[in-house]
Amino acid sequence: MCGIFGIISSDNNAPTSTYKGLLDIEYRGYDSWGVAFLKDNQFKIEKEIGFLPKDKTFESAEVAVGHTRWATHGGVTELNAHPHTDCDKKIVLVHNGIIENYLSLKKELIGHKLISETDTEIAVHLIEDEYRLTGDLKKAVSNVFKKVDGLNAFVVSNGSQIVAVKKGSPVVAGSAANGSIVASDPNAILPHTNKLLFLEDNDLIEIDKSGIKLFDAHTLLEKDVKYTDVDWKYQGADLADFPHFMLKEIYEQPKVLLALAENASAVTEIAEDIKKAYGTYFVGCGTASYACLTGVYLFSKIAHRHVNFSIGSEFTYIQDYIKKGSLVAAVSQSGETIDVVEPFQIAKRKEATLVAMTNVIGSTLYRMADKKLMLNAGPEKAVAGTKSFTSMVANMILLAYATAGDLKAGVEVLEKSAKEIEKVLEKADEIKALADKLHTSKNIYILGRGLSYPLALEAALKIKEISYIHAEGFAGGELKHGVIALIEKNTPVIVFVPNDETKHAILASAQEVKARGAFVIGIGEEETEVFDYFFRVADTGASSILPMVVFPQLLSYYLTVKLGLNPDKPRNLAKSVVVK
Ligand code: AGP
């Protein structure tokens, strides 16, 4: 989702640093971009629709702010792209979030020239008025911030200072040898420094040549700046020898699993908390929600324990039974997903124990949580989650085994599945050949039962989000309740057939779709005559869905490439969904 970058640079290289910063956060998803820098007492703004061009050069300047926009209010146009300016181009502003009361705030503007359809532009003109009255940028920003409803981050500059303020949307700052920087994502600051200042909600920072000052955004009382020393490595556009990040990340999965297995004791404390909790609730969105659902099956099967699961955006409607003693675990790669942050806020108010299962140290969920369980998947840049799903499920497996008092067994199944994933990866060409055959399909259906049901949902999400082929995952048992009406001659149906208690029933489902003319693609240990195509994945016990999920990951990747699309940057999607 929208990315923000701003710098006051001591080497006069602010526009180029800003452009590079935007490249570092472009994986978040965007549809236009812009960079503003001061030239002859006025801001010069370069904006374009589409992706940032490679190797663009900029003039030199001391101060610059930039933005990658994911359209919410107003279409994808150059005029709507950020940065936006005041009437005289003396103040620029970039924004992440939605100003919910922008229509009523617009009425306060008299005599201003507005040129875009965005809510954002209102804010910079309101700041223009306040700045004229106060002559103090931080006061002007604070006054406008207090009026604005919604979850928003603003970065504003008058050419000599940058002021940033936030509620909801993430903002990080850093003080480096070449200047002071603010951004929406630590990865854009890491090339400059590892000392990061994570802004809390209602924090305001003022940056000038002397450095960074921190204030309460409402009272403007100064606060101590406390930097966090992070030991993360900067992840640039390093594809190694891979054509896309998604493929690289798929291939990293065995390594991720082995590292989790090696550090399995990390789950012990949280497993104990789960045992003591009044009830455990796993909350996530999209791919993470399917990992949460696997938790329900895994805890039942391995630990004989009931845990609950909710999609983040639905949690509000079922939260009434949360109380002190409940444990709410937010599962999120980015740690920033607003539909997971809100349940966490509700759970916090109700004094539940908060556990963050996230990939990003210092993220909003990480900072809100009482306890953290890191996914340790390494940075994931492709919009489609692959290794993060694997890590989420692996952590669920370890938690379930630890809760059952047999963590060693959890480690063993993870090690087995890492080996089996290697074997699946060795056969990637077979999956590519299948993608060549299926890429003209209008619909693909996926069936699973038990643990393979969330797997079927995840497989369908992978296919539709990057290849735009309609795909749906179903529980095999639902076929006769309506789904079977969709099956026509040659409809591709992927069927997950692990060697577990679901095997006979799911094979019966396969027979039913085959009888209606489906092209049945079987994934499992044993080939049977019902399959028109078979891809072997050896059973690894409770972790079998880990090697099996690699099949739809690779299939969706190759379908997308065959269709001439970019799997790393699917249309309309953002890596990190921080607005509602
Ligand atoms: C994954 O392929 C999706 N792009 C998406 O569903 C994602 O899993 C979801 O937005 C949640 O993100 P998070 O894990 O960062 O919270």
Boltz pocket constraint, residues with backbone or C-beta under 6 A from the ligand:
constraints:
  - pocket:
      binder: B
      contacts: [[A, 285], [A, 286], [A, 287], [A, 288], [A, 331], [A, 332], [A, 333], [A, 334], [A, 335], [A, 336], [A, 337], [A, 340], [A, 383], [A, 384], [A, 385], [A, 386], [A, 465], [A, 573], [A, 574], [A, 575], [A, 576], [A, 577]]
      max_distance: 6.0
